[in-house]
Amino acid sequence: MEHEMKFPPPAIPGYDNKFVLWVSVILIIVVLYSTYLHHFRPQILRVPSNTDVSTWTNPKFEETCVYDRMSDAERAKVRAEGVPGNTLGDILFLDISSILVALLCFFHARKHYGKWMAFCFLIGSFVFTGLQESMWILYGRFTGTSAMVGLGEQVYGTYWFTKGGLWFFETPVSMCLGWFYVAYGCVWMASKALPKSGLVKRAVLGGLLAMTVDLWMDPVATSPELMSWVWATGDIIRIFGIPQTNFLGWFLLIFVFAILWETLPLWEKRLGRAKATGYFFIVVIAADLAVLAFQYPWCRALRGILVAMGFQHGLQIPPGW
């Protein structure tokens, strides 16, 4: 695991072009069907309304982190007008800008790592984050419970996104692409900051950089003015109004994905490009499930520590958020 990826693997035009074509077709079909379900058959996946917050369940509007951050006037406005920033212009701007930034990052990755590696990063990270987010969202929505563990209060549901034109299951395509370019930027910076270090050290730095970006980005995106996604209250520790599981998840996902992606050339040498690609995506999905499963014992252990220290309610850092 201490190798350094100095050169992109040589291109295999026949395989690379077919891989890009077929994966793109499959992804487009999934996105179009998910988008259809989300907008035109919302009852199937129980998509929360953006206009009538009184219908929200798992969590209810009063059980969300953003509700705690609002003034009475802001609560009244959301009840009357719904989630802000959901006009057609807002949605188009979000989707188009995300696609353009993702394309810039993809071209950069293709230049430095080749088409195959670049496309594996793009699609791998897209699927990795889209599945992870959607599993959390749908689990909380359909069960009414959460893998998060409250300290002095019950946790109802998990979270969901409120904005998006195109969707991958229950995750906006803009979020999947956003995760791609944040992840790629952080992994790239880690490779430049620690060019002679081992893969694990670079992956740790990439994860920490991504977690730092998310530390200032999420409190803004979940503010009463934007409400880009909605979190349930009751997690053990909230940092700037965001459950700590979110930041832990960002670190783990970037850390794990960076290791898997940089190991691709080694798998190719042993298995050939076609088998290495299949193996990569199978391991990505397995790692997704592993990261999800890790969150529950982590929360249970953290809860035990805080209870032993005498805390009776979840912590808010800083107080009042």
Buried (B, 14 or more C-beta within 10 A) or exposed (E): EEEEBEEBBEEBEEBBEEBBEEBEEEBEEBBEEBBEBBEEEEEEBEBBEBEEBEEBEBBBBEBBBBBBBBEEEBBEBBEEEBBBBBEEEEBEBBBEEBEEBBEEBBEBBBEBBBBBBBBBBBBBBBBBBBBBBBBBBBBBBEEEBBBBBBBEEEBBBBBBBBBBBBBBBBBBBBBBBBBBBBBBBBBBBBBEEBEEBEBEBBBBBBBBBBBBBBBEBBBEBBBBEBBBBBBBBBBBBBBBBBBBBBBBBBBBBBBBBBBBBBBBBEBBEEBEBEEBBEBBBEBBBEBBEEBBEBBBEBBEEBBEEBEEEEBEEBBBEEEEB
